[in-house]
C-alpha cells in the first residue's frame, strides 16, 4: 500500500512554493537597494538641473 498523505498539507505546501517562486521573480524584477534608488534620483535631479541651466527664457510678446 501507499503512504497516507494529508491533502491539506500538500496543497498548502504547493501554495507556499508557488508564492515563494512569484516573490523571487518580483524581487528580481522590481528590487532595487536604497542606495541604487538614491543614486538614480540624484542623477535624475542633476540632469534636470543641467537642462534647466541651459534653458533660454523668451520674453513675453505683447
VMD Tcl script that draws the C-alpha trace (Angstrom):
set ca {
  {0.00 0.00 0.00}
  {0.98 3.60 -0.49}
  {1.75 6.15 2.16}
  {-1.10 8.18 3.59}
  {-0.87 11.82 2.52}
  {-2.71 14.71 4.11}
  {-4.07 16.62 1.12}
  {-4.48 19.87 3.06}
  {-0.78 19.89 3.95}
  {0.13 19.01 0.38}
  {-1.99 21.88 -1.01}
  {-0.57 24.36 1.48}
  {2.99 23.28 0.68}
  {2.35 23.65 -3.04}
  {0.78 27.06 -2.50}
  {3.76 28.24 -0.43}
  {6.17 27.09 -3.11}
  {4.21 28.92 -5.80}
  {4.09 32.14 -3.76}
  {7.81 31.93 -2.99}
  {8.62 31.47 -6.68}
  {6.49 34.52 -7.56}
  {8.14 36.55 -4.78}
  {11.60 35.68 -6.09}
  {10.63 36.77 -9.61}
  {9.27 40.06 -8.23}
  {12.46 40.68 -6.24}
  {14.49 40.34 -9.40}
  {12.06 42.37 -11.48}
  {11.35 45.25 -9.11}
  {14.08 45.10 -6.49}
  {16.47 47.97 -6.01}
  {18.53 48.75 -2.99}
  {18.12 52.04 -1.18}
  {21.49 53.26 -2.47}
  {20.56 52.42 -6.06}
  {17.30 54.36 -5.73}
  {19.13 57.33 -4.21}
  {21.80 57.24 -6.94}
  {19.14 57.15 -9.67}
  {17.25 60.05 -8.06}
  {20.44 62.10 -7.66}
  {21.47 61.58 -11.28}
  {17.96 62.48 -12.49}
  {17.99 65.66 -10.39}
  {21.44 66.57 -11.70}
  {20.34 66.05 -15.32}
  {17.21 68.17 -14.78}
  {19.25 70.92 -13.16}
  {21.75 70.87 -16.02}
  {18.94 71.12 -18.56}
  {17.28 73.99 -16.67}
  {20.54 75.96 -16.62}
  {20.79 75.72 -20.40}
  {17.20 76.76 -20.95}
  {16.63 80.09 -22.71}
  {13.82 82.22 -21.36}
  {11.84 84.01 -24.02}
  {10.44 87.42 -23.10}
  {6.69 87.78 -23.20}
  {5.48 89.22 -26.50}
  {2.93 91.99 -26.23}
}
mol new
graphics top color blue
foreach p $ca { graphics top sphere $p radius 0.5 }
foreach p [lrange $ca 0 end-1] q [lrange $ca 1 end] { graphics top cylinder $p $q radius 0.2 }
display resetview
